[in-house]
Amino acid sequence: MAKKNVLTALALAVSLTAAAPAMTGCVGSTTTNSSTTDRTQIMLISEQEINTSAAQEYDKVIAQAKAQKALNTNAKQTKRVKNIANKLIAKASIYRPDSKKWDWEVNVINSDEVNAWCMPGGKIAVYTGLINTVKPTDDELAVVISHEIAHALREHSREQMSAEYAKQGALNIAAMFGVDQTKLAIGDAISNIGFSLPFSRSHETEADELGLELMNAAGYDTDAAASLWKKMMAASGGSSNALENLLSTHPSNDDRIENLTELSAKLKTGKSDK
């Protein structure tokens, strides 16, 4: 294919990707009463579709954990996690009124993995590896759970899937115009480094900030965010180098701690506007 035609095809693909939100699903911020962001979000997939899929996947995870006798095996630990989560859930409607109607679930899964997550629609899981390895205080555990709830309140999964949907559509259009696979692979890599991963890092920062507001509303000490991430740094062996930060879906630990410390101070003085 001539160079001019290749560039034309790629330009058309990028243009259609950029136009997709206007043709389908641009919405305002999915949260309210938060000082963290009021940006417009691109949603090309319906909320019902993603929440239904999330509920189905959650049921599979819970069923597997039950089969492995790994679900809520420690009554004291499970009660602690659910108590913290429920305090946060009770305040979630401040930022997302319709979350009152979500079918919230909270479970603890026995696993060495240091992890926790909240699927769209309020399906929460905390792994014992997080509790046993990091040994968080209640406030620090609230940092983790509020962060994961914030992802759900902001519908980051739906937004990320919409972005990938648009990107793949552009690459498919380019292929239709005869752009060879090497150029498509390069285009995909550029898109991944220049768009998808930074986009995900921005989601992490938003979840940090909204999560801090949520835990503050629930009465937890927001200074615990910095101490939690210092523990996480120690558990992971320290800060990442510059290349790892570029290719990471999370902000660097140092940047994260600095941002959370600053926001915590603002929340404590009632000056959390940005």
N, C-alpha and C positions, 0 to 999 in steps of 0.2 A: 504494500500500500504506500502511496506517495506520502511524504512527510506532511504536506499540507492537509491531506485527508485525515491522517492520524490525529493531528492537532485539532482539526475540526470536530472529529468524533469525540475526542476527550473533552473539548470545550462544551459540546452539546450535553455530554453526560453530566459534567459538573453543573451546568446550568439547570438541567432537569432536577438534579438532586437539590440544588438550592431552592428551586421553585416548589418542590414537593410539599413543604409545610404550608405554603399559601394555598395550594390546591386541596389540602386535606385537613391537617390537624394542628394548628397553632393554638395554644391555650395560654391564659395568663398563669401566674404562679399558682401551684396546686396547694399552697399553704397560705395562712393568714396570720396576722398579728406577730409576725416574725421580723426582726430587724436584719436578718441575714441576707435575704434576697427577695426581689419581686420580679425577677426576670420572666420573660415569656418562654414557655417550654414547647418543644416539638413532639407531638404525640400522633403517630401514624397507626397505632394499634389501640383498640378500644380497652377501656379500663375493665370492663366485664370479662373480656377475652383473657387478659393477662391474670386477673384475679382468680378466674376459674381454673386456669392452667396451674397457677401457683398452689391453689388448694389441693389439686390432684397430686402434684409433686410432693407436697407436704405430707399428704396421707401415705404416700409410698415410703417416704423417709421414716415416718413414725411406725408404720407396719414392719419395716425392716428392723428398726431398733427393738421393737417388741419381740420379733422372732429371734433376735440375738440376745434377748434378755438384757438389753442395754438402755432401756427407757426408764427414767426416773428411779434409778436403783437405790439412791440415797435419799430417804424421806426428809431429813433435815436440810440437806443441800437443795433439794427440789423446792421445799417450802420457802427457803431463803430467796432463791431465784424468782419464784412466782410472786412473792411479796414485793420485791423490788420492781419487777416488771409491771405488776398491777398498779402500783403507785404512779408509774410513768404513763401507763395506758389511760389512767383516769384524767390525766392532764393533756392527752394528745388532741382532744377535740378543740383545745384553745387554738391550735394551729391548723387543724383539719376537722371541721365540724362533722363531716360525714363519717369520720372514723368511729363515731359512736355506734354506727350500724355494722361495723366490721365484725366478723366472727373471729375474735382474737383467740389465739391459743399459745400457751407457753409450756415448753417441755425441756427437760435436761437429758442429754444423750451421753452415755458413758463412752468416751473416746479420748485417745491421747491428743487429738488435734486441738490446737489452741485456737478456738474459733467460736463465733456466735453469729447468728443472722436472723433477719426478719424478712420473710417473703412478702410480696404485695398482698394487701388485705389483712395483715397483722398476724402472720404465722411465724412464731418465734421459736428458735432452738438455741440453747447454750450448751456447749460441750464441756465435759468435766476437765478436759485437758487445760482449758483456759483457767478454770478455778484452781486446779491443783498446781499448775506451773507458775502462774503469775501471783496467785494468792491475793486477789484483790480484796480491799475493804468493801463494805456495802456501797460507799460513795463511788469507788473505782469501778465496781461492777455495774453501777447505775450509768457510768460513763459509756461502757460498752453497749449496754442494752438500749440506752437512749439514742446512741449513734445509729444502731441498726433500725430502731423504730423510725428515726428521722429519714432513712433511706426510703422506707415504705410511705411515710407521709408525703414526701416529695415525689414519689413515683419514679425514682431513679431507674429502676429496672425497665419500666415501660418506656421511659425516655431513651435509655441506652439501646433497647431493642429497636426503637423507631429509627434511631440514628444509623444503626447497622443495616436496617431494612433499606433506608435511603441510599446508603453507600453501595450496597450490593446491587441495587437497581441501576446506579450509574455505571458500575463496572460491566453489568450485563448489556447495557446499551452500547458501551464502547466495543464490546465483543461483537455485537451485531453489525457494527460498522467495519469490522475486519481488523481491529487492533490485535496484534499477536499476543500470545500468552505471557511472553517475557515482559512486555510493556505493561500488561495488566497486573502482573505480579509486583512490578516496581510501583505502579500506581496504588496497589493495595497496601504495600509496605509504607509508602509515604502517607497515605490516608491514616494508617494505623498509628504511626508515630506522631503525625501532625494534627490528628483530629481525635480519633477514638480514645487513645490513652490519656491525653490531656483532658478530654471531656470527662473521663472517669475520675481523674484526679480532682476535677472541680466538684464532682459529686461527693467525693470523700470529704472535701473541705466544707461543703454545704452541710453534710450530715454531721460533721464535727460541731459546726456552729449551731445548727438547729437543735442537735442533741443536747448541747450545753444549755440552751434556753429551756428545753423540755425538763431536764433534770433540775434546773434552778427552780422552775415552776412547781416541781414535785417536792421541793425542800431539801435536795441533796447539795453537798458542798461542791461547787464547780471547780475549786482548786484541785480536786481529785483527778481532773483530766490530765494535768501535767504529770502528776505523780504516777498515774497509770501508764502513760506512754514512756516514762523513764524506766519503769519496770519492764515494759515490752521491749525497749531498746536493750536492756541488760539480758533479757531472755533470748534476743535474736543476735547478740554479739556486737552490737553497736550500730553506728550510722552507715548507710549505704554510700558508695562512691557516686560521682556525678553521672556516669553512664547508667548505673543501676537506677538512679533517680529518674533519668529520662525515660527509661523503659518500664518504670513501675506504674502500677495503677493507683498507688497511694502517694500522698505527699511525703517528703523526707521526714524522718522522726524529729529532727531539729526544728524544721519549719513548722511542723504540726504543734510541737510543744510551745513554741514562741507564740503562734497564733492563738492557741487555746488559753495560754496564760494571760494574754492581752484581753481576750474576750471575757474571761472569768473576772478580771478586775473591773471591766466595764459593767458587767452584770451586777457585781457586788455594790457598785456605786449608783446603779440605776441609769447608766449612760451607755446602753448597749446599741444605740443607733449607730449605723455605719455610713 
